[in-house]
Amino acid sequence: MSSYQYSFSRTAAEPPSSRGAPRLSYISKTQYSAEWNSNLHTHGCAELFFITDGHGRFRTQHEEFPVAIHDLIVVNANVLHTELSQLDSPLEYIVLGVEGLEAMGGADGYIMLHLHIGWRELMSCLELMLQEAQEALPSHEEVCRHLLEVVLVRLSRQGSLCLGSESSDPRASRECALVRRYIDNHFKENLKLDQLAQLAHVNKYYLAHAFRQEFGTSPINYLISRRVEESRFLLRETDHNLSLIAQMLGFSSPSYFSQCFRRVEGLSPVEYRRQHRQSAKRL
């Protein structure tokens, strides 16, 4: 995978008028290759994916959809996602990591848009941002900050895309986002609510209440949903038996795995695998 990323520091040189406005955290340019490990992950800021070449699919916790050149995917902070590419037409994309930005109206925390108009102008801004970041000349961060403003204004003109500032309790959001990211990275381990609360330095009852307010589910139910989501991939793409999958994903037993899977998906793991394979044969 060919990839390079440039990060931007928080700087006191930002004018007071820009405080609280979306802030550019990083910009990266990537070309997909067979070595890329497409695991679901999250970031602490929103990401704007501009697909510049190739074909592939974008995967979130709940669905998967095709993407290609001229597509823009805006993924909110702390939303699970990953990219998958066709090897004969590898994806290429530029990503902006932007703090304090949120795609409004996306029920699952993301929005996908095909940009029919203004693509060339957006690419000019992004390529100039990459050039400024690479050369790192004096005031390059200020140039990139202004270019981000241009990009966001031009995107706001798209009738079906609505971008806004994040608005939630900063303390609760920070603690809940920390716990959610920890679960995303450690969901195969034996995690307990007490351990997660200790990680966030809060009372476990406060964490359970704040997490549910923030994400609509409890930390433990979110942990189970992450394990079940990963099990769906293993059931589709491997021949591992249920005991091995349960062990790999941290379930205490195959029967508990089946119970959790049925509660989340509405059918057993065996039924899910059978239905998927029958559908694959028909294609």
Salt bridges, closest charged atoms under 4 A:
GLU47 OE2 - HIS43 NE2 3.28
GLU47 OE1 - HIS81 NE2 3.20
GLU64 OE2 - ARG57 NE 2.92
ASP71 OD1 - HIS114 ND1 2.71
GLU99 OE1 - ARG10 NH2 2.32
GLU99 OE2 - ARG23 NH2 3.05
GLU127 OE2 - LYS29 NZ 3.37
GLU142 OE2 - HIS146 NE2 3.78
GLU149 OE2 - ARG145 NH1 3.84
GLU149 OE1 - HIS146 ND1 3.63
GLU175 OE2 - ARG171 NE 3.34
ASP184 OD1 - ARG226 NE 3.18
GLU189 OE2 - HIS186 ND1 2.89
ASP194 OD1 - LYS204 NZ 3.37
GLU229 OE2 - ARG59 NH2 3.58
GLU229 OE1 - ARG232 NH1 3.10
ASP239 OD1 - ARG277 NH2 2.80
GLU265 OE2 - ARG232 NH1 3.79
GLU271 OE1 - ARG262 NH2 3.93
